[in-house]
Amino acid sequence: MAVYRREKAPREESHQREGGKGMRPVDYAAFVDRTKQFAGKPTDEQRSITLYGLVSEIGSLVAAVKKRILSEGGEGPHWDQPNDEIKEELGDSFWYCYSAAHVMNGGYVDILADNIGALRTEMSGSDDRAHMIEQSLDPANRKGFLEGAATFQHANGYTFDDYQRLAYKTARTDGRVLLEVCLALLWQHGAELLRTMLPATEVALHTNVANRRATVILGGIAWHLSAIASLYHLSLDDVVASNCEKVQFRSVRGTPTTLHDAGRDAKEQFPRQFDVAFVRIGPQKSRMYFDGKPLGDDLTDNYYEDDGYRFHDAIHLAFIGHLGWSPVVRGLMKRKRKSRDDRVDEVEDGGRAKVVEELVIKAIHTEGDRQAKAAGRCVVGTPTRLFPERTLINFKLLKMLRTYVDGLEVAKNTFWEWEDAIFDGCDMFFQLSNEKQGTVHIDLERRTLSFSPTVCPAVQGINVGLGMGSAQLSAEASDTTLGPAEREWAKRENRCAETAAAKRATLDALGLDPNSAELWSEIEVRLGAGNIVYIKTAKSVQQRAWKLKAVDYKIAFSRDADRISCTATAIADIQDMAT
């Protein structure tokens, strides 16, 4: 016969939310239904997603509890001290529990009220099971539960904490014993749910797991999740409220955070629209240009292999585009906020904030690389797209980054803004790693970033080459000088002849054969407004540009009746010619 044990009751005050307001299950169920990203899929697929998701989250909860007990000194008297991971896994389990209830029943079912009703019926019976339960419960708790269950609000008025307090009165053990019971039975309940997906023959052959209604099983899961929350002195209202916050960062987007340098002089603000060109100046060596001048030191990977980490500055730029924050780039641009005696320059734009930013980027890169390797997405010699899907940017990472920046202005930014910054920053990083050069355009007004593989750093330097080229206007659309990407762009902009002429002129400026079909494939040209030209070189053309130390090009056009001519100048940075 089981004997009631009382080691340490859950703290009642932990079940009270600030201001006396709690989370109603009916509201949470509606929230879960609104935030299902798989709502448009067939019902059978939705059921598979919810059941596998729930069982997976139960496994994650077990792992979190194990880690707390075995790895964090939890074997002693403080085993019941909660941590964020356990709280988060409880919330995720509840989300899938309610999602499964909705999918498997075709609509909202009050699984908590149903569970209270089932417990009341079970405890009020006269069979051996009811007698065993009565003998194992504290009489006062049994009496309190039956009285509370008789008047429990089956309608919409009760909260998760109301359920938690009442349900815990039916716990037949306590402390570590109850925790182990909960973990074991959560696994068992998960097996019962997955059993509903078996074909009839397998169900008939395997009878060691019970066949019960899904609502009953889900109610049992909710009871054991609630009991674990009680053992860790967690309010169930707080658990589901935190889960709502976590889910909302991806599904609910509001107004972007006000830019942190708003209200400052223009010279102390990030430009609201600007380009940064990443120019390849040698093997595994690049340089950033902003406003015609180098932005910081030349970039290398600082690693034995070419892993492309020199392009991680693209993530700094994404921080500007989506968070309005980058003490590193602000310093390089010489736009530190020094005009007021408010310590912003020291705290927000100083060395400590820069170290934090680099730590944040390293954490993002490390987690993205870890995930890619675990998923088998890494191919030797090929750049890897970190976080190719937004869902891979997990809440745990975002919360960790938030702790890194605690006390800085960027801590005001929302989780969804961080997600955007990471996603777009890794995209820019990947494209730069692929192309080995490119231009990143940042639009702070629209909070967007875009990429082009060509560069035009607008350098005011030294002429190192002059060339001429021309193209016939009548055959511009079919000019074989242009590659597929160039032709598509040039046709769209109605600049085929100009692009072909500029391409020949640039090759000539580098001292190369402007009529070589082989060299045409090693240079890509795109024209900007006026006489601005964006260039990407490869192979022998790139080698020639490096030899001349050419980093930029200027062009000019002239026309006659049937041809367009271009003059191109290759330009080197003054600092390179001085060495």
MOKA-V260889 format. One record per residue. PSI is psi in degrees with one decimal (NA if undefined). OMEGA is omega in whole degrees, 0 to 359 (none if undefined). Layout:
BEGIN
psi=PSI omega=OMEGA
psi=PSI omega=OMEGA
END
This chain:
BEGIN
psi=133.2 omega=179
psi=144.5 omega=180
psi=134.0 omega=180
psi=130.6 omega=179
psi=143.1 omega=178
psi=99.4 omega=180
psi=-52.7 omega=183
psi=109.5 omega=183
psi=150.8 omega=178
psi=143.5 omega=182
psi=123.8 omega=181
psi=-36.3 omega=183
psi=-22.8 omega=179
psi=-13.6 omega=181
psi=8.3 omega=181
psi=123.3 omega=178
psi=155.5 omega=181
psi=132.1 omega=180
psi=5.1 omega=177
psi=5.9 omega=181
psi=138.9 omega=180
psi=174.4 omega=180
psi=119.4 omega=180
psi=134.0 omega=179
psi=-37.1 omega=181
psi=-35.7 omega=178
psi=-40.3 omega=180
psi=-39.5 omega=179
psi=-40.3 omega=178
psi=-38.6 omega=178
psi=-45.8 omega=179
psi=-43.1 omega=181
psi=-36.0 omega=179
psi=-31.0 omega=188
psi=8.9 omega=176
psi=118.3 omega=179
psi=-7.2 omega=182
psi=20.0 omega=186
psi=-28.4 omega=183
psi=-1.2 omega=181
psi=162.0 omega=178
psi=153.5 omega=185
psi=-42.7 omega=180
psi=-38.7 omega=179
psi=-38.6 omega=177
psi=-41.0 omega=180
psi=-42.7 omega=178
psi=-43.2 omega=181
psi=-45.2 omega=183
psi=-41.2 omega=182
psi=-47.0 omega=178
psi=-38.5 omega=178
psi=-43.4 omega=180
psi=-47.2 omega=180
psi=-36.7 omega=177
psi=-40.8 omega=180
psi=-35.2 omega=174
psi=-42.3 omega=177
psi=-40.0 omega=179
psi=-36.1 omega=177
psi=-44.7 omega=178
psi=-43.0 omega=180
psi=-39.6 omega=180
psi=-40.6 omega=178
psi=-43.7 omega=179
psi=-44.6 omega=180
psi=-39.5 omega=180
psi=-39.7 omega=184
psi=-44.1 omega=188
psi=-33.1 omega=189
psi=-14.5 omega=185
psi=27.4 omega=177
psi=25.3 omega=184
psi=2.0 omega=180
psi=-20.3 omega=183
psi=-159.2 omega=183
psi=-11.1 omega=182
psi=26.0 omega=181
psi=-25.5 omega=186
psi=16.5 omega=175
psi=124.8 omega=186
psi=163.3 omega=170
psi=170.1 omega=185
psi=-33.3 omega=183
psi=-43.6 omega=179
psi=-43.5 omega=179
psi=-42.1 omega=181
psi=-42.1 omega=181
psi=-34.6 omega=174
psi=-45.4 omega=180
psi=-43.3 omega=179
psi=-39.2 omega=179
psi=-41.0 omega=178
psi=-38.4 omega=180
psi=-47.9 omega=180
psi=-31.5 omega=178
psi=-47.0 omega=180
psi=-34.3 omega=177
psi=-43.6 omega=179
psi=-39.7 omega=180
psi=-42.1 omega=181
psi=-44.9 omega=183
psi=-43.5 omega=186
psi=-17.3 omega=179
psi=-1.3 omega=178
psi=18.1 omega=180
psi=-172.8 omega=184
psi=132.1 omega=172
psi=132.7 omega=181
psi=85.3 omega=187
psi=-27.7 omega=180
psi=-45.6 omega=177
psi=-38.9 omega=177
psi=-38.8 omega=179
psi=-42.4 omega=178
psi=-42.9 omega=179
psi=-41.6 omega=180
psi=-41.2 omega=179
psi=-40.6 omega=180
psi=-44.5 omega=179
psi=-43.9 omega=181
psi=-43.3 omega=184
psi=-20.4 omega=181
psi=-2.2 omega=183
psi=176.9 omega=182
psi=9.9 omega=181
psi=-179.6 omega=183
psi=-35.8 omega=181
psi=-45.9 omega=179
psi=-39.0 omega=180
psi=-41.0 omega=180
psi=-41.4 omega=179
psi=-43.2 omega=180
psi=-41.5 omega=181
psi=-27.5 omega=183
psi=-7.7 omega=181
psi=147.4 omega=170
psi=128.5 omega=184
psi=-41.5 omega=181
psi=-40.2 omega=178
psi=-39.7 omega=180
psi=-46.6 omega=180
psi=-43.9 omega=180
psi=-38.3 omega=180
psi=-48.4 omega=183
psi=-38.0 omega=177
psi=-43.4 omega=180
psi=-38.3 omega=181
psi=-32.2 omega=181
psi=-27.7 omega=182
psi=12.9 omega=182
psi=138.4 omega=185
psi=102.9 omega=178
psi=-11.2 omega=180
psi=-144.8 omega=189
psi=7.3 omega=190
psi=-19.5 omega=187
psi=161.9 omega=181
psi=172.0 omega=176
psi=-38.1 omega=178
psi=-35.7 omega=176
psi=-46.3 omega=178
psi=-44.7 omega=184
psi=-45.5 omega=182
psi=-42.7 omega=183
psi=-44.7 omega=183
psi=-35.3 omega=184
psi=-20.3 omega=178
psi=-16.3 omega=180
psi=5.7 omega=179
psi=127.0 omega=184
psi=-11.9 omega=174
psi=-174.0 omega=182
psi=174.0 omega=173
psi=-144.8 omega=183
psi=-32.7 omega=179
psi=-45.7 omega=179
psi=-39.2 omega=179
psi=-45.3 omega=180
psi=-37.6 omega=176
psi=-45.5 omega=182
psi=-46.1 omega=182
psi=-42.1 omega=180
psi=-44.3 omega=183
psi=-27.2 omega=174
psi=-41.5 omega=175
psi=-42.9 omega=181
psi=-44.5 omega=179
psi=-37.4 omega=177
psi=-39.9 omega=178
psi=-37.6 omega=178
psi=-40.3 omega=179
psi=-45.9 omega=180
psi=-25.3 omega=178
psi=-30.5 omega=180
psi=-13.5 omega=181
psi=-4.0 omega=182
psi=149.9 omega=173
psi=159.5 omega=187
psi=-39.3 omega=181
psi=-42.8 omega=181
psi=-35.7 omega=177
psi=-41.7 omega=181
psi=-34.8 omega=183
psi=-26.3 omega=184
psi=99.9 omega=186
psi=11.1 omega=181
psi=-7.0 omega=175
psi=136.8 omega=186
psi=155.2 omega=172
psi=111.0 omega=180
psi=160.9 omega=178
psi=142.9 omega=181
psi=-38.4 omega=181
psi=-38.1 omega=179
psi=-44.2 omega=180
psi=-45.8 omega=181
psi=-34.9 omega=175
psi=-40.6 omega=177
psi=-40.0 omega=177
psi=-45.2 omega=179
psi=-39.8 omega=180
psi=-46.2 omega=184
psi=-32.2 omega=173
psi=-43.1 omega=179
psi=-40.2 omega=180
psi=-40.1 omega=178
psi=-41.1 omega=176
psi=-42.6 omega=179
psi=-43.2 omega=180
psi=-31.0 omega=179
psi=14.3 omega=175
psi=38.6 omega=180
psi=134.9 omega=172
psi=129.3 omega=179
psi=-32.4 omega=174
psi=-43.3 omega=180
psi=-37.6 omega=180
psi=-49.5 omega=182
psi=-29.8 omega=176
psi=-41.1 omega=176
psi=-36.3 omega=177
psi=-39.5 omega=177
psi=-43.1 omega=179
psi=-42.4 omega=180
psi=-47.3 omega=184
psi=-36.3 omega=184
psi=-27.0 omega=184
psi=-26.7 omega=181
psi=-31.6 omega=187
psi=-20.9 omega=182
psi=119.3 omega=181
psi=131.1 omega=181
psi=-152.3 omega=179
psi=135.1 omega=179
psi=150.3 omega=178
psi=140.0 omega=178
psi=137.3 omega=181
psi=137.1 omega=188
psi=-20.0 omega=178
psi=15.4 omega=176
psi=140.3 omega=180
psi=-8.4 omega=176
psi=165.7 omega=174
psi=151.5 omega=182
psi=-34.5 omega=181
psi=-11.9 omega=177
psi=9.2 omega=178
psi=153.1 omega=166
psi=140.6 omega=174
psi=141.8 omega=183
psi=-19.2 omega=171
psi=129.5 omega=179
psi=162.8 omega=178
psi=145.6 omega=170
psi=121.7 omega=180
psi=129.6 omega=174
psi=104.7 omega=185
psi=129.8 omega=178
psi=116.8 omega=184
psi=2.9 omega=178
psi=173.5 omega=178
psi=125.9 omega=179
psi=33.3 omega=180
psi=127.8 omega=183
psi=168.5 omega=178
psi=136.6 omega=176
psi=139.5 omega=175
psi=135.9 omega=175
psi=126.6 omega=177
psi=37.6 omega=175
psi=1.9 omega=182
psi=152.9 omega=177
psi=139.2 omega=179
psi=91.9 omega=182
psi=-175.0 omega=180
psi=164.5 omega=176
psi=148.1 omega=188
psi=129.4 omega=170
psi=168.8 omega=182
psi=-20.1 omega=186
psi=42.8 omega=184
psi=158.7 omega=182
psi=-34.3 omega=182
psi=159.0 omega=177
psi=87.4 omega=181
psi=5.1 omega=175
psi=7.9 omega=184
psi=-17.3 omega=178
psi=-18.2 omega=180
psi=9.1 omega=182
psi=-13.9 omega=177
psi=-18.7 omega=175
psi=-31.4 omega=179
psi=-35.7 omega=173
psi=-43.4 omega=181
psi=-35.2 omega=177
psi=-33.8 omega=175
psi=-40.1 omega=177
psi=-47.6 omega=185
psi=-33.9 omega=185
psi=-24.2 omega=181
psi=-14.0 omega=185
psi=30.8 omega=189
psi=130.3 omega=168
psi=91.1 omega=177
psi=-28.6 omega=180
psi=-53.2 omega=182
psi=-34.6 omega=178
psi=-41.3 omega=178
psi=-41.8 omega=180
psi=-34.4 omega=179
psi=-7.1 omega=184
psi=47.3 omega=179
psi=34.6 omega=178
psi=148.6 omega=187
psi=87.4 omega=186
psi=-8.1 omega=192
psi=-18.5 omega=182
psi=151.8 omega=179
psi=64.2 omega=184
psi=11.4 omega=176
psi=8.5 omega=178
psi=-41.6 omega=179
psi=-41.5 omega=182
psi=-44.4 omega=188
psi=-52.2 omega=186
psi=-31.1 omega=185
psi=6.3 omega=186
psi=-173.7 omega=186
psi=-39.2 omega=181
psi=-43.2 omega=179
psi=-34.8 omega=178
psi=-41.1 omega=178
psi=-41.5 omega=179
psi=-43.7 omega=181
psi=-43.5 omega=178
psi=-36.8 omega=177
psi=-41.6 omega=179
psi=-45.8 omega=181
psi=-39.6 omega=178
psi=-38.8 omega=178
psi=-40.5 omega=178
psi=-47.9 omega=181
psi=-42.5 omega=182
psi=-44.7 omega=180
psi=-41.7 omega=178
psi=-40.7 omega=179
psi=-38.9 omega=179
psi=-45.9 omega=179
psi=-42.7 omega=182
psi=-42.5 omega=180
psi=-40.4 omega=180
psi=-32.4 omega=181
psi=-1.2 omega=180
psi=26.8 omega=182
psi=-3.6 omega=181
psi=128.2 omega=177
psi=126.3 omega=182
psi=129.5 omega=178
psi=0.6 omega=182
psi=132.8 omega=178
psi=145.3 omega=180
psi=129.7 omega=177
psi=112.3 omega=177
psi=137.4 omega=181
psi=61.6 omega=180
psi=-17.5 omega=176
psi=142.7 omega=182
psi=-33.6 omega=183
psi=-17.6 omega=178
psi=-15.8 omega=176
psi=88.1 omega=190
psi=160.4 omega=183
psi=-31.5 omega=179
psi=-43.5 omega=178
psi=-45.3 omega=182
psi=-40.3 omega=178
psi=-37.5 omega=178
psi=-43.5 omega=179
psi=-36.4 omega=178
psi=-38.3 omega=179
psi=-34.1 omega=179
psi=-39.4 omega=186
psi=10.4 omega=180
psi=131.3 omega=181
psi=-10.2 omega=177
psi=162.8 omega=185
psi=-31.3 omega=183
psi=-13.9 omega=176
psi=-15.7 omega=179
psi=-20.1 omega=183
psi=148.9 omega=183
psi=164.1 omega=179
psi=-36.0 omega=182
psi=-29.3 omega=175
psi=-38.3 omega=175
psi=-41.8 omega=179
psi=-45.2 omega=179
psi=-43.2 omega=181
psi=-43.7 omega=180
psi=-45.5 omega=183
psi=-50.5 omega=181
psi=-36.6 omega=179
psi=-42.3 omega=178
psi=-30.4 omega=176
psi=-46.0 omega=177
psi=-42.2 omega=179
psi=-43.9 omega=180
psi=-45.1 omega=182
psi=-39.9 omega=176
psi=-40.3 omega=179
psi=-34.2 omega=178
psi=-47.3 omega=187
psi=-19.1 omega=183
psi=2.1 omega=176
psi=174.8 omega=176
psi=175.7 omega=180
psi=128.5 omega=176
psi=123.0 omega=178
psi=127.2 omega=181
psi=127.6 omega=178
psi=99.1 omega=182
psi=-25.8 omega=180
psi=-38.2 omega=180
psi=-6.3 omega=183
psi=53.8 omega=180
psi=159.1 omega=172
psi=149.2 omega=175
psi=162.0 omega=187
psi=142.8 omega=171
psi=139.2 omega=182
psi=-13.5 omega=181
psi=162.1 omega=183
psi=148.6 omega=172
psi=85.4 omega=185
psi=-7.5 omega=177
psi=44.7 omega=183
psi=136.0 omega=171
psi=89.3 omega=188
psi=-142.6 omega=185
psi=133.9 omega=178
psi=127.0 omega=179
psi=5.0 omega=178
psi=145.6 omega=179
psi=134.7 omega=182
psi=163.5 omega=180
psi=149.9 omega=176
psi=155.9 omega=180
psi=164.8 omega=178
psi=150.5 omega=182
psi=130.7 omega=182
psi=-36.8 omega=186
psi=-23.0 omega=183
psi=24.8 omega=189
psi=-37.5 omega=185
psi=-22.9 omega=183
psi=12.0 omega=182
psi=120.9 omega=183
psi=-5.3 omega=176
psi=-32.3 omega=187
psi=138.0 omega=172
psi=172.8 omega=183
psi=-45.7 omega=182
psi=-41.6 omega=178
psi=-44.6 omega=183
psi=-41.7 omega=179
psi=-45.2 omega=180
psi=-46.8 omega=185
psi=-38.5 omega=178
psi=-40.6 omega=180
psi=-36.5 omega=181
psi=-0.5 omega=181
psi=45.2 omega=182
psi=37.1 omega=183
psi=-49.8 omega=183
psi=-42.5 omega=179
psi=-42.6 omega=181
psi=-43.4 omega=180
psi=-42.0 omega=179
psi=-41.6 omega=179
psi=-35.1 omega=180
psi=-45.5 omega=179
psi=-40.5 omega=181
psi=-37.5 omega=180
psi=-43.1 omega=176
psi=-40.9 omega=179
psi=-37.9 omega=179
psi=-28.6 omega=179
psi=2.1 omega=180
psi=25.6 omega=182
psi=163.8 omega=182
psi=114.2 omega=182
psi=-10.9 omega=182
psi=11.3 omega=181
psi=116.3 omega=178
psi=-32.0 omega=179
psi=-41.0 omega=180
psi=-27.4 omega=179
psi=-33.3 omega=182
psi=-6.3 omega=183
psi=9.9 omega=178
psi=136.9 omega=178
psi=134.0 omega=184
psi=134.8 omega=170
psi=140.4 omega=185
psi=139.4 omega=175
psi=-166.7 omega=179
psi=145.7 omega=180
psi=-128.4 omega=182
psi=26.3 omega=178
psi=136.2 omega=180
psi=135.7 omega=177
psi=129.5 omega=188
psi=142.8 omega=167
psi=127.2 omega=180
psi=160.6 omega=179
psi=162.7 omega=173
psi=-127.0 omega=187
psi=-32.1 omega=177
psi=-40.7 omega=178
psi=-42.3 omega=178
psi=-40.7 omega=179
psi=-41.2 omega=178
psi=-40.8 omega=178
psi=-40.5 omega=181
psi=-39.9 omega=178
psi=-10.1 omega=184
psi=30.3 omega=179
psi=128.2 omega=179
psi=-9.7 omega=183
psi=166.5 omega=183
psi=143.2 omega=175
psi=144.7 omega=181
psi=160.2 omega=173
psi=146.5 omega=184
psi=153.5 omega=170
psi=153.6 omega=184
psi=150.9 omega=165
psi=-159.2 omega=188
psi=-44.1 omega=186
psi=4.1 omega=181
psi=157.2 omega=173
psi=133.2 omega=182
psi=150.4 omega=181
psi=139.8 omega=171
psi=130.0 omega=181
psi=141.7 omega=177
psi=128.3 omega=174
psi=134.4 omega=187
psi=135.9 omega=176
psi=151.0 omega=175
psi=136.3 omega=182
psi=-38.9 omega=183
psi=-28.8 omega=179
psi=-33.0 omega=182
psi=-16.2 omega=181
psi=-10.3 omega=182
psi=NA omega=none
END
